[in-house]
Amino acid sequence: MVQRHQKNKMASEQPLKKKLRRGNSSNSADETDFIHITENGVANDLSAFHLFPANVNEDDITLNAVNLEFHGSKSVFRTSELSESDEKCIEDKTEDDRKDYPTSSCYSNAHITSCENISLQAAPNMVICTNFGKKNEQETEDLNKQQMMVDPEGEETETFHSYLVKQCLCGIPDRVLRKPFEGHQIIDENGSRLAMLSEWSTQQVLQFLSNVQLLFDVYLKQNNNGHICSQIVNICNIFVHNEHNLVEQILSLCETRDKYVNYLAAKVFSSFLIIAKTYINNEWLETIVSFLTIENTDYVKMNFALEIIKRVVEWKNVDIHVLEEPQSADVAGSSTQNVDININCVTVPYSDAESYDTSGIKGLIIKSLESKWPELINKVQYLITHNSSVEAQTCVLTFLALWESTISVKANLSVIDTKPFYAHLENFVGMLNSNLPPIIWKQLLSLFNEVLCYGSTLALQDMLPEDTCQLAHLIVRYVKDFRLLDSLPYRRSEGYTVNSFVGTIPSTQPTQSNIDKTLLQKMILLVLKSVAITIKETRSDSSDSSVGSEDYDFSHDMQLIARSIRDVLKKVDVFVKVSLEFHPETPFSKILIHLFSDQDDYMIEAMVCTLDIKTGISYQTPLAPDFIAMLNPVHSFIEFLKIVSHDAEILLDYLVSNETCFLLYLLRFLKYTRRNWDVFVSSCYEGGASRTNELDNTMTVLIRLKIQIDRLVSKNLFPYNINPVLRLLEICENLYEGNEYS
């Protein structure tokens, strides 16, 4: 027996240092929920792949005599199947005998409203032989309907839910407030006790978990505002102090094989960790991490643990949407959500920044994962190569998504904490081949693109991390020498199409696309990042004072690197033209804009890469004319302005938003234009009479952008210091007007 007020063993680690907030970045290339996968036109085991819960597994629902008639509304629970003797006993006993067994009646409506002690031991087999009289089917059905109508616990749960929707629990009687968390009464051979969550019906478990998740969501949003309903704080403290042993019970739900229950239980437990922060029992984290390395792999438990860890690592500070803000008296009705706010709510102020800091729990869970990381890597590699079942591939995808989130700058983890997770990346590059399912390809390419975060981080660093450079070198080598691009499964066979929302699906429409453009985008962007990092690393080496400009070996190495880069980019150029049926004479710098036209973040990062590749190689060694034309950044910018319809307001939106690296790109492009004004002008006039107005069109957009920025700066409305860009725009305007500039 465990006492109700249990003092948890606290985590020994100290919370990590709080880091600056980062804005959320949208990624419109996220994976879809339902994807059909084929290999060489034949559907494989992943042809109906669900990333989220599919249909309820009815085979796992206990099909006994009681559940068949009372499932979904029963108020008692059991832990074992009926034996043949029990079934016979139920049928044979008469109606008059029922009064002789009052303590074992399964249909008592009495409930216990509180319980000081709750057993965590497995429930003993219940005595089901209650000597019911034999009734006909009509009488039994009437009894069922009558009992479904009288359900005080259901009414209390509904009341609790309705108050949660209003984001305030003030005014609810304490009995009703605590009842959903105290459980249901159960009567067995040992007397009365409270049923554990695993003994509840599926409907009741889902209702309970949904209410708990809603409770945590309201808590976190109100915490962000600085004031939390006092009753919500009290109920959350019940969870944090584990007064009803609910934490262990929610964790034990991974034993069930209902996909909905598993999914929701993992979501609730991760939200609990975010709220509890470091005030948790270390044994809970040890239990979660142990699921990842069970000798006989349990895919349900493994995915359960991965989902919990991934959600905690990915969790960021919540920005309340304008439609979710409470309605005030003067703006009543402005919100699309018709929610009555309790003006008499007693709130608790939470002004301490640490109350919203999750770096502590993130650090603890990452440290726990680090000890199991090498073993987990080996297990995932084995699953990729030896197990193509849906369950195994689900674990692989969740693991790769967790890996990506762990090393992402958006996770706001320290460099020291994430450094161990940069190991073993090279092992997965070698696994990219034509036999790998396309969905695994996508997740691996997303992982590698996150490691090579050029536009957000690496482009701004003078010295690049060694692990990152090794991955970039390996990608370049595989493209150049091992025909990596030819292994990309971007094309579907006849009879299938690629839908941007649901992935690869069967289709009888010949006009629909059979090209997975998202896969192409991720692959091309990865190659561009790898090349840009390689060039940047060589420039860093050339700045070493120990290497002279006349050093023959160094100059020879630079020529070899430039030749390799040229070969790689030529392969990419030919590959994209063949894949998307571009004209062979179309410049590569323009093709990139059309390839990424539906992904703003990819497009702008690709423009940064090509600009840095062009300037980096030109700095090291003279370029061939065809290579200069292929990487011309002016052509890319002109084509980019066509995509945005020469609208300066769109460029201003890019500058204000943090969803892309447009500020970095515009700053570097304007510097390039200032230093190479003649190249800029000649590039605008290339192509004859049709290009005579390109210079005017381009400069008109830039001048309009300067005017709009000036207007915002004069009113102190620009969110950051934009003066460096503003000065460069003025310089380019002076050059365009013919004014002398020194």
Secondary structure, DSSP 8 states (H G I E B T S, - for coil): -EESS-------S--------------TT---SEE--EETTEE-TTTTEESS--S--GGGS---HHHHHHTTT-S---SS---HHHHHHHHHS-GGGGGG-GGG-TT-----S--SEE--S---------------HHHHHHHHHHHHH--HHHHHHHHHHHHHHTT--TT--HHHHHHHHH--EEEETTEEEE--GGGS-HHHHHHHHHHHHHHHHHHHHHHHHTEEEHHHHHHHHHHHTTTTSHHHHHHHGGGS--HHHHHHHHHHHHHHHHHHTT-S-HHHHHHHHHGGG-SS--HHHHHHHHHHHHHHHH-------GGGS---GGGTT-SSS-----TT--EEE---GGGG--HHHHHHHHHHHHHHHHHHHHHHHHHHHH---HHHHHHHHHHHHHHHHHH-GGG---HHHHGGGGTTHHHHHTT-STTS-HHHHHHHHHHHHHHT-TTTTGGG-SS--HHHHHHHHHHHHHHHHS-TGGG---B--TTEEEETTTEEEE---TTS--B-HHHHHHHHHHHHHHHHHHHHHHHHHHT-TTS-TT-HHHHHHHHHHHHHHHHHHHHHHHHHHHHHT--TTS-HHHHHHHHTTT-HHHHHHHHHHHHHHHHHHHHHS---HHHHHHT-HHHHHHHHHHHTTT-HHHHHHHHH-SSS-HHHHHHHHHHHHHHTHHHHHHHHHTTGGGGTTHHHHHHHHHHHHHHHHHHHHHTT-SSS--HHHHHHHHHHHHHHHT----
